[in-house]
Amino acid sequence: MKARVFYATITGNNEDVADVIIDTFESEGVEVTKEDIQMVDPHDISADETDIVVVVPYTFDKGTVPDESLDFFEDLEDTDLSGIVYGVSGSGDDFYGKDFAVAIDKFEAQFEKSGATKGADGVKVNLSPDVEATEELQAFTKALIAKVNA
Ligand SMILES: Cc1cc2nc3c(=O)[nH]c(=O)nc-3n(C[C@H](O)[C@H](O)[C@H](O)COP(=O)(O)O)c2cc1C
């Protein structure tokens, strides 16, 4: 099984989230790559080579997705990712109330347009993952694997 984790970060919290997910894939025996989302073109994702894709975005001003993920985000609309399981989890700041980590919701809606299969509900982490959030991220990752095996 092969997974690709695409992340965006400014201050490191979402790299911490990505690392929890990657560690979990590795401990479950899944081959995984960690990639800067800015460097990834969704059209290059092939269901022959990839079982799972995970996006880990921060949320910016008034609930927007990261600038460096915009090309990826927009390209999802005209990319066929059927046969691939996806998940989106990431860190925001609950200080922002209704806009807390909404980049996750926006990416999930965008992935639905690509025909990919949602493997688990996204985990919204407040700032850097604590023990509880780490456990939620581990469960999220295991659910993605279970979806592929289903
Ligand atoms: C100008 C600015 C606007 C932000 N807007 C939001 C927001 O609307 N919603 C949210 O959940 N977090 C918001 N944040 C908080 C970041 O998403 C949060 O600190 C996150 O953990 C940063 O991730 P990173 O360390 O990977 O860069 C904002 C932060 C800044 C500096």
The ligand as an ORCA input file, in Angstrom:
! r2SCAN-3c Opt
* xyz 0 1
  C      -3.214     36.197      9.754
  C      -3.655     34.859     10.270
  C      -4.948     34.450     10.024
  C      -5.399     33.205     10.506
  N      -6.689     32.823     10.250
  C      -7.130     31.638     10.752
  C      -8.469     31.206     10.523
  O      -9.279     31.871      9.869
  N      -8.852     30.010     11.046
  C      -8.011     29.229     11.780
  O      -8.407     28.157     12.231
  N      -6.724     29.618     12.011
  C      -6.275     30.790     11.515
  N      -4.977     31.172     11.751
  C      -4.135     30.325     12.623
  C      -3.304     29.280     11.895
  O      -4.062     28.500     11.016
  C      -2.718     28.362     12.973
  O      -1.827     29.103     13.772
  C      -2.018     27.148     12.386
  O      -1.642     26.268     13.444
  C      -0.783     27.551     11.611
  O      -0.240     26.410     11.016
  P       1.307     26.303     10.658
  O       2.096     26.357     11.985
  O       1.432     24.985     10.004
  O       1.655     27.450      9.779
  C      -4.515     32.391     11.266
  C      -3.203     32.827     11.498
  C      -2.770     34.039     11.001
  C      -1.347     34.468     11.282
*
